[in-house]
Amino acid sequence: MAIYALANQKGGVGKTTTAVNLAACLAEAGERTLLIDLDPQANATSGLGERANGTSSYDLLDGAQALDLASRTRFANLELIPARTDLAGAAAELAQRGNGERFLAESLAGVADRYRFVFLDCPPSLGPLTVNALAAADRVLVPVQAEYYALEGVAQILGSIEAVRARLNPKLTIAGLLLTMVDGRTNLAADVGSELERHFGPLLFRTRVPRSVRIAEAPSYGLPVIAYDRSSPGADAYWKAAMELVERA
């Protein structure tokens, strides 16, 4: 079992889309999977066609155990701890608590007995919620958009990971970088891929996730792309990325 934090301080890089689709692909492959939505926007929750009715990931930061909060989704082998917008208030509360960076790690005790993969979908910032996720995770997966400022964003999140590793979680490692929203028609996408490969070598996933209308449409139907249009290039890319994640586990 491994706990993966999906993190990037830069927004709009496909972080939540990647969390939802990797979780869905691994669940379809027969792996018991848990997705925890830690973003107050709750897009991972709505992206699976769910909503928080009662308990939510907010309760994890208030002492509840993950095993008591996880609920089944309509997808076999995939369970969810949803988010609500009031999760935004947790950041201020955590900052005022002693040992506030370790609450999530304590709440995840026992998940190894039930799940093979646990995904933590982080907010696009290095606030208390993301720090809690990094302190609780075994590995970090960094989605990177194929754009000019990609390297700058990667440098920022890698620096943050190193700081958390030194202070809170020495076992934290980097699972890899996944290039997303790749427009194969442009030289820019190829250039960004080459630069990432030059700087990070084997940390960069072989799989590249294309910019895709189907990937963009799927959340509005409350579906991962593999359920929305299985034959689409986006679904194929996320399936391959999920299998590559298994290889790297």
C-alpha positions in Angstrom: 0.0 0.0 0.0 1.2 3.5 -0.8 -0.3 6.9 -0.1 0.2 9.4 -2.9 -0.2 13.1 -2.6 -1.0 14.9 -5.9 0.5 18.3 -5.5 1.6 21.3 -7.4 1.6 24.9 -6.1 0.5 26.1 -9.5 -3.2 25.8 -10.3 -4.7 24.6 -13.6 -2.1 21.8 -14.2 -4.6 18.9 -14.2 -3.9 17.8 -10.6 -7.5 17.0 -9.7 -8.2 15.5 -13.1 -5.2 13.3 -12.6 -6.2 12.2 -9.1 -9.7 11.2 -10.2 -8.6 9.4 -13.4 -5.7 7.5 -11.9 -7.9 6.4 -9.0 -10.7 5.3 -11.4 -8.3 3.4 -13.7 -6.6 1.5 -10.8 -10.0 0.7 -9.3 -11.1 -0.7 -12.7 -7.9 -2.8 -12.8 -9.1 -4.4 -9.5 -7.1 -2.4 -7.0 -8.8 -1.3 -3.8 -8.4 2.5 -4.0 -9.3 5.4 -1.8 -9.5 9.0 -3.1 -9.4 11.8 -0.4 -10.5 15.2 -1.6 -8.5 17.9 0.3 -9.3 20.8 -1.9 -12.1 23.1 -0.7 -13.3 23.5 -4.3 -14.4 19.8 -4.0 -13.8 19.2 -7.7 -12.5 15.6 -7.1 -15.8 14.9 -5.3 -18.0 16.3 -8.1 -15.8 14.7 -10.7 -16.9 11.3 -9.4 -20.6 12.5 -9.4 -20.6 12.6 -5.6 -21.2 15.3 -2.9 -20.5 15.5 0.8 -23.7 14.6 2.7 -22.7 14.9 6.3 -19.1 13.8 7.0 -16.2 15.0 4.8 -12.4 15.4 4.7 -12.8 18.2 7.2 -13.5 15.6 9.8 -10.1 14.0 9.2 -8.5 17.1 10.5 -10.7 17.0 13.6 -9.6 13.6 14.7 -11.9 11.2 12.8 -10.4 8.1 11.2 -10.3 7.7 7.5 -11.7 4.2 7.7 -14.8 5.5 9.3 -15.4 8.3 6.7 -14.7 6.5 3.4 -17.8 5.7 1.4 -18.4 3.7 -1.7 -18.8 5.3 -5.1 -20.7 3.9 -8.0 -17.3 2.6 -9.3 -16.3 -0.8 -8.1 -13.2 -0.8 -5.8 -13.2 3.0 -5.5 -14.0 4.7 -2.3 -14.1 8.4 -1.5 -13.8 10.9 1.3 -15.4 13.9 -0.2 -14.7 17.6 0.5 -16.9 20.5 1.3 -16.3 24.2 0.9 -16.0 24.7 4.6 -12.7 22.9 4.4 -11.2 26.3 3.5 -11.7 27.2 7.2 -9.5 24.3 8.3 -6.3 26.1 7.1 -6.7 28.8 9.8 -7.7 26.3 12.4 -4.7 24.0 11.7 -2.3 26.9 11.9 -3.4 27.6 15.5 -3.2 24.0 16.7 -0.2 22.4 18.2 1.2 19.7 15.9 -1.3 20.9 13.3 0.8 19.5 10.4 0.3 15.9 11.6 -3.4 15.6 11.9 -4.0 13.8 8.6 -1.2 11.3 9.1 -2.8 10.3 12.4 -6.2 10.0 10.8 -4.9 7.6 8.1 -3.9 4.9 10.5 -5.1 1.5 9.3 -5.7 2.4 5.7 -3.0 0.0 4.6 -5.2 -2.9 5.7 -8.0 -1.9 3.3 -6.5 -0.2 0.3 -3.7 -0.8 -2.2 -3.7 2.9 -3.3 -4.7 6.0 -1.5 -4.7 9.4 -3.4 -4.7 12.8 -1.6 -5.9 15.6 -3.9 -4.3 18.7 -2.6 -5.2 22.4 -3.0 -3.0 24.4 -5.5 -1.0 26.0 -2.7 1.4 25.1 0.0 -0.9 25.9 2.9 -1.7 23.7 5.9 -3.9 21.3 3.9 -1.1 20.5 1.5 1.5 20.3 4.2 -0.7 17.8 6.1 -1.0 15.7 2.9 2.8 15.8 2.3 3.4 14.8 6.0 1.0 11.9 5.6 2.0 10.6 2.2 4.6 8.0 1.2 5.1 9.5 -2.3 4.3 12.7 -4.3 3.0 12.7 -7.8 3.5 16.1 -9.5 1.3 16.8 -12.6 3.0 19.4 -14.8 1.2 21.3 -17.6 3.0 21.4 -20.9 3.6 25.2 -20.9 6.4 27.7 -20.7 6.4 28.2 -16.9 6.3 24.5 -16.1 9.9 24.2 -14.9 9.5 27.1 -12.5 6.4 25.5 -10.9 8.2 22.2 -10.6 11.2 23.8 -8.9 8.8 25.4 -6.3 7.0 22.2 -5.4 10.2 20.1 -5.3 11.6 22.7 -2.9 8.5 22.4 -0.7 8.7 18.6 -0.8 12.3 18.7 0.4 11.4 21.1 3.2 8.6 18.7 4.4 10.9 15.7 4.1 13.5 17.4 6.3 11.1 18.6 9.0 8.1 16.3 9.0 8.3 13.2 6.9 11.7 11.7 6.1 10.1 8.8 4.2 8.6 11.0 1.6 9.8 10.3 -1.9 8.8 11.6 -5.4 6.8 9.1 -7.4 7.3 11.1 -10.6 6.2 14.0 -12.8 3.3 13.5 -15.2 3.1 15.8 -18.2 -0.5 16.9 -18.8 -2.5 19.0 -21.3 0.0 18.1 -24.1 -0.9 19.6 -27.4 1.1 17.5 -29.8 0.6 20.0 -32.6 2.9 22.6 -31.0 6.7 22.8 -30.7 6.2 24.2 -27.2 4.8 20.9 -25.8 7.8 19.0 -27.3 10.2 21.6 -25.9 8.8 21.4 -22.4 8.9 17.6 -22.5 12.5 17.7 -23.5 13.4 20.1 -20.8 11.7 18.1 -18.1 13.4 14.9 -19.4 16.8 16.7 -19.4 16.3 18.0 -15.8 14.5 15.0 -14.2 15.3 12.0 -16.3 13.5 8.9 -15.1 11.3 10.9 -12.7 9.3 12.0 -15.8 6.6 9.5 -16.7 6.9 8.0 -20.2 3.1 8.6 -20.6 2.0 12.1 -21.8 -1.6 13.1 -21.2 -3.0 15.0 -24.2 -5.1 18.1 -24.1 -8.5 16.5 -24.7 -12.1 17.7 -25.1 -13.2 14.4 -23.6 -11.1 14.8 -20.5 -12.5 18.3 -20.1 -16.1 17.2 -20.6 -16.1 14.2 -18.3 -16.3 16.0 -14.9 -19.5 17.8 -16.0 -21.1 14.4 -16.2 -19.6 13.3 -12.8 -17.5 10.7 -14.6 -13.8 9.9 -15.0 -12.8 9.9 -18.6 -12.4 6.1 -18.7 -16.1 5.9 -17.9 -17.2 8.8 -20.1 -15.4 7.8 -23.3 -13.2 4.7 -22.9 -11.9 4.8 -26.5 -10.7 8.4 -26.3 -7.0 9.3 -26.3 -7.4 10.8 -22.9 -8.7 7.7 -21.4 -6.0 5.6 -23.0 -3.3 8.0 -21.6 -4.6 7.9 -18.0 -4.9 4.1 -18.2 -1.2 3.9 -19.3 -0.2 6.4 -16.6 -2.0 4.3 -14.0 -0.2 1.1 -15.2 3.1 3.1 -15.1 2.4 4.1 -11.6 2.0 0.4 -10.6 5.3 -0.3 -12.2 6.9 2.4 -10.1 5.2 1.4 -6.9 
